[in-house]
């Protein structure tokens, strides 16, 4: 089946998505679809690998919805501009709430309908990024960030998470020029974020699969295809 791109291309929510007041969110054990999230520090290559994986799965007949955070809904598009491109200074707690507002809309208007339709949803960043960036990176109360994130997801959790992991120096060299507020932060911030991702992977090794993202694009792609292919096969048993 053809791949459905996330709402940032074009920058509108899918026309078939019902308003949240009408939407009954699918529960984790009963939903027919699959949520795969792709995480990692800036420069790890997530967006490239989401595109490659979506094409790979689509070519094998899967219904794939590729999406991202923030920015996959009309509100999310405005929040993305404010959070990433705006020069407006944000308090860490205000920043957290804006990311969570994006997630509330994203889950209800894009992710939940796609899961209910039986799609494989590939999401470029999700809850783990919030915990790693707004929790570990900002040196905030991680337990509180987790609680607020849980509320925003309304019971939706990833089935599989691919953590594209590489040293901060490697990711920084790939970025070359900072293009948003996070990429311009100092290496110590990005190291805390990386440490946060690795801590989350250690807590949930079954869900979170670390992929060495310091290799070239083709090497990372091949490992992701192998990991996801094996995981989907096991899931069908």
Long-range contacts (C-beta under 8 A, 24 or more apart in sequence): 1-58, 1-61, 1-62, 1-63, 1-64, 2-58, 3-54, 3-55, 3-57, 3-58, 3-64, 3-65, 3-66, 4-63, 4-64, 4-65, 4-66, 4-114, 4-119, 5-66, 6-65, 6-66, 6-67, 6-68, 6-72, 6-110, 6-124, 7-67, 7-71, 7-72, 7-73, 7-74, 7-76, 7-77, 7-110, 8-68, 8-71, 8-72, 8-77, 11-71, 11-74, 11-77, 12-74, 13-72, 13-73, 13-74, 13-109, 13-110, 14-109, 14-110, 14-113, 16-113, 17-109, 17-110, 17-113, 18-113, 20-105, 20-108, 20-109, 23-108, 23-112, 23-113, 25-107, 25-108, 25-112, 25-154, 25-155, 25-156, 26-112, 26-115, 26-116, 26-156, 27-155, 28-155, 28-156, 28-157, 31-115, 31-116, 32-115, 32-116, 32-117, 32-118, 33-114, 33-115, 33-116, 33-117, 33-118, 33-119, 33-120, 33-121, 34-115, 34-119, 34-120, 34-121, 34-159, 34-160, 34-232, 34-235, 35-111, 35-115, 35-121, 35-123, 35-126, 35-156, 35-157, 35-158, 35-159, 35-160, 36-120, 36-121, 36-122, 36-123, 36-158, 36-159, 36-160, 36-161, 36-162, 36-228, 37-122, 37-123, 37-125, 37-126, 37-127, 37-128, 37-158, 37-160, 37-161, 37-162, 38-122, 38-123, 38-124, 38-125, 38-161, 38-162, 38-164, 39-125, 39-126, 39-128, 39-129, 39-132, 39-161, 39-162, 39-163, 39-164, 39-197, 39-208, 40-163, 40-164, 40-165, 40-166, 40-197, 40-213, 41-166, 41-168, 41-171, 41-190, 41-193, 41-194, 41-197, 42-171, 42-175, 42-182, 42-183, 42-190, 43-166, 43-170, 43-171, 43-172, 43-173, 43-174, 43-175, 43-183, 44-164, 44-165, 44-166, 44-171, 44-213, 45-164, 45-174, 45-213, 45-217, 45-220, 46-124, 46-125, 46-164, 47-124, 48-217, 49-162, 49-164, 49-217, 49-220, 49-221, 49-224, 50-122, 50-124, 52-217, 52-221, 52-224, 53-122, 53-221, 53-224, 53-225, 53-228, 54-122, 56-221, 56-225, 57-120, 57-122, 57-228, 62-120, 63-117, 63-118, 63-119, 63-120, 64-119, 64-120, 64-121, 64-122, 65-110, 65-114, 65-119, 65-120, 65-121, 65-122, 66-122, 66-124, 67-106, 67-110, 67-111, 67-114, 67-121, 67-122, 67-123, 67-124, 68-123, 68-124, 68-125, 69-99, 69-102, 69-103, 69-106, 69-123, 69-124, 69-125, 69-126, 69-129, 70-98, 70-99, 70-102, 70-106, 70-125, 71-102, 72-106, 72-110, 73-102, 73-105, 73-106, 73-109, 73-110, 75-101, 75-102, 75-105, 76-102, 76-105, 76-106, 83-181, 84-180, 84-181, 84-182, 85-180, 85-181, 86-181, 92-134, 92-138, 92-140, 93-140, 95-134, 95-138, 96-130, 96-134, 96-138, 96-140, 96-145, 96-148, 97-148, 99-130, 99-134, 100-130, 100-148, 100-149, 100-151, 100-152, 101-152, 103-127, 103-130, 103-149, 103-152, 103-153, 104-152, 104-154, 107-152, 107-153, 107-154, 107-156, 108-154, 111-156, 112-154, 112-156, 115-156, 123-158, 126-158, 126-161, 127-153, 127-157, 127-158, 128-158, 128-161, 128-163, 128-197, 128-200, 128-208, 131-196, 131-200, 132-193, 132-194, 132-196, 132-197, 132-200, 133-182, 133-193, 133-196, 135-196, 136-192, 136-193, 136-195, 136-196, 136-199, 137-185, 137-189, 137-190, 137-192, 137-193, 137-196, 139-192, 142-196, 158-207, 159-207, 159-235, 160-207, 160-209, 160-228, 160-231, 161-204, 161-207, 161-208, 161-209, 162-209, 162-211, 162-224, 162-227, 162-228, 163-197, 163-198, 163-200, 163-201, 163-208, 163-209, 163-210, 163-211, 164-211, 164-213, 164-220, 165-194, 165-197, 165-198, 165-201, 165-210, 165-211, 165-212, 165-213, 166-212, 166-213, 166-214, 167-194, 167-214, 168-194, 170-213, 170-214
